Amino acid sequence: MPELMQFLLSGATVGAVYALVALGFTIVYNASNVVNFAQGEFVMLGGMITVFAFQAGLPLPLAVLIAILAAAVIGVGFNKLTIEVARGAPVVSLIIITVGASIFIQGVAQVVFDKQLHRFPSFSGDDPIRILGATILPQSLWVIVGAIVVFIGLWAFFTRTLVGRAVLATSNNRIAAQLVGINTTFIMAFSFGLSAAIGALAGVLITPITLTSYQVGISLALKGFAAAMLGGMGNPMGALVGGILLGLLESLTAGYISSQYKDAVAFIVILTVLFAFPQGLFGRSSMERV
Amino acid sequence: MQRTIISATLASVISFGLTGIAAADIKIGATVSETGPASFLGDPEAKTLKLLVEQINAAGGVKGEKIKLFLYDDGGDPNKARTFATRLVEDDGVVAIIGGTTTGTSMAVMPVAEEARLPFISLAGAIEIIDPVRPNTFKTPHTDRMACEKIFDDMKKRGLTRIGMISGTDGFGASMRAQCLDVASKYGITIVAEETYGPKDADMTPQLTNIRSKSDVQAIINPGFGQGPAIVTRNYAQLGIALPLYQSHGVASNGFIELAGAKAAEGIRLPGTALLVGEMLPESDAQRLVVMAYKTSFEKATGTPVSTFGGYAHDAMRILVDALNRATSMKPAAVRDAIEKTSGLVGTTGTVTMSAKDHLGLDLGSFRMLEIRNGSWKLVN
């Protein structure tokens, strides 16, 4: 029994990490149907900027704030310099542009920061919390709570606020959205800024657990992307559930079958789910208006 | 025993004075992974090579001739490493090649160097590079097999014979895992539980839980590299596992203690080079002088702490310069012969004595068993 409990807690920890990254994909996808593969780089920037601001002597909360704001600014600039310039291009081209931008951000990060692994102290110490014979670190709770808070925030944003609905409208039909008075240029800039900020927040929360370096972005983005696909791209609920599910799948496979097949089993399950529900567990099927 | 740069300089000044021939540069080539996934190894290596060449040239060069370093960054890509090796041979006309930060890039450079009959000193760990021995290929780091042997030797001394192994699935972890499995029986060690993890995994508590649940496990060994071992160490502390934990030489750096946290890393043992414990070596230790000289000059020039990996580059350059001083001519074949006759050269990894059958030249004694105590290293005897 303590074994199962440990596997579940480990799965929840890793799953919350994936969920936080997956949630970052939601906003940009909802505004433009673009899967932003540079999302992982914002996670990396959140962690790295915090590390360097903290090392420079700033108190941790201030370093965190600077990291999130800086990432948001970079996100807006990213949109201005790439997506906005290529506005008329098909979605596939835009996705490829985000891949290119992510390589660029990584390259700049290794020059501006360095090539070493880094970490900063956990927010509430490193004394494990015991639950039914298993243990979890306080930082994992921060990540889990962070994922849930971001999820609730996004859900409220898309269903309860005018801006959130304007984002959805922009994705549905940009020209129609413009015609009803939505400033789509602003909406796009805003979406990138917000999703970069969420990515950076994810980076801040997970760095004490996963460590960070200039190259963590891509692998995190891939896991986050897999989680988002599993849950349904664009749906905050899907990102949360998809992330946790992926984490649990990995840890239970590592625990009960073999750690060798951890990733393979997880991806077989994802493939199976996508065969049955091509839109993911909570995805909405796309509609074409005539 | 110890050949210092001063004696090299002296020799060079004399020969220069006698012959009085206008000096042509000695061209040395290098391809290391300054960027890319192995950059935390390649970066200190590149800095070390540049620093040493500067120092040697400032002291008068080799036999009165200045060294010219052709340094390329292969980004950890074996294809690029091969291309650069070809360029070094064909365009730059170097006399020897240092490099191959990783086993992958080294194995790519090797055929080029062998075909051109150019001495090649690799900075990578795997035993495949020098076993079987190829005429022109040498290397400086200890092999992963030696790391396993050093660890098992220490386990045997402590009476630990039934162990669990958790290894990374990256190249380094997989290679060392295979070597450890291979030599375990020689030391009477039985591996009763075996787990793996991906190099980017964020949590290894399920694997460690499984190892712990085997009732007769007496110790845990973690062949791995990069962030994995730091996370394993943190998870090991989180689960409150009381068994002795052994890490590999792949994480022998102060950065590891920082990442894992001094509290979690308390009591961990790993085989490392003298470079990490330079200040703690007794005055009588042959390596002390070399290690401290390199440490001081590297830290002064770069502002960053020395790492084992920069030490590998340091040793490669010193072996090469020592050979250049002894070589009968500046032809690659003569330099190769001189490298093979390296004897008693004190480097940061150990005292190197090569032969036609041994292109590494280090023994187990040159590995130091280190233990982490209160956030710093302690020598275990």
HADDOCK unambig.tbl for C-alpha pairs under 7 A between the chains (distance, minus, plus):
assign (segid A and resid 3 and name CA) (segid B and resid 209 and name CA) 6.68 0.50 0.50
assign (segid A and resid 6 and name CA) (segid B and resid 206 and name CA) 6.64 0.50 0.50
assign (segid A and resid 7 and name CA) (segid B and resid 206 and name CA) 5.34 0.50 0.50
assign (segid A and resid 10 and name CA) (segid B and resid 203 and name CA) 6.53 0.50 0.50
assign (segid A and resid 10 and name CA) (segid B and resid 205 and name CA) 6.40 0.50 0.50
assign (segid A and resid 10 and name CA) (segid B and resid 206 and name CA) 6.88 0.50 0.50
assign (segid A and resid 14 and name CA) (segid B and resid 202 and name CA) 6.37 0.50 0.50
assign (segid A and resid 14 and name CA) (segid B and resid 203 and name CA) 6.62 0.50 0.50
assign (segid A and resid 115 and name CA) (segid B and resid 39 and name CA) 6.21 0.50 0.50
assign (segid A and resid 115 and name CA) (segid B and resid 40 and name CA) 5.57 0.50 0.50
assign (segid A and resid 116 and name CA) (segid B and resid 40 and name CA) 5.72 0.50 0.50
assign (segid A and resid 118 and name CA) (segid B and resid 259 and name CA) 6.61 0.50 0.50
assign (segid A and resid 119 and name CA) (segid B and resid 259 and name CA) 6.09 0.50 0.50
assign (segid A and resid 128 and name CA) (segid B and resid 238 and name CA) 5.66 0.50 0.50
assign (segid A and resid 135 and name CA) (segid B and resid 238 and name CA) 6.79 0.50 0.50
assign (segid A and resid 135 and name CA) (segid B and resid 239 and name CA) 6.29 0.50 0.50
assign (segid A and resid 209 and name CA) (segid B and resid 202 and name CA) 6.75 0.50 0.50
assign (segid A and resid 210 and name CA) (segid B and resid 202 and name CA) 4.88 0.50 0.50
assign (segid A and resid 251 and name CA) (segid B and resid 206 and name CA) 6.24 0.50 0.50
assign (segid A and resid 254 and name CA) (segid B and resid 206 and name CA) 6.32 0.50 0.50
assign (segid A and resid 254 and name CA) (segid B and resid 207 and name CA) 6.46 0.50 0.50
assign (segid A and resid 255 and name CA) (segid B and resid 206 and name CA) 5.11 0.50 0.50
assign (segid A and resid 255 and name CA) (segid B and resid 207 and name CA) 6.24 0.50 0.50
assign (segid A and resid 255 and name CA) (segid B and resid 210 and name CA) 6.73 0.50 0.50
assign (segid A and resid 259 and name CA) (segid B and resid 195 and name CA) 6.09 0.50 0.50
assign (segid A and resid 259 and name CA) (segid B and resid 196 and name CA) 5.58 0.50 0.50
assign (segid A and resid 259 and name CA) (segid B and resid 197 and name CA) 6.36 0.50 0.50
assign (segid A and resid 259 and name CA) (segid B and resid 207 and name CA) 6.94 0.50 0.50
assign (segid A and resid 260 and name CA) (segid B and resid 196 and name CA) 6.09 0.50 0.50
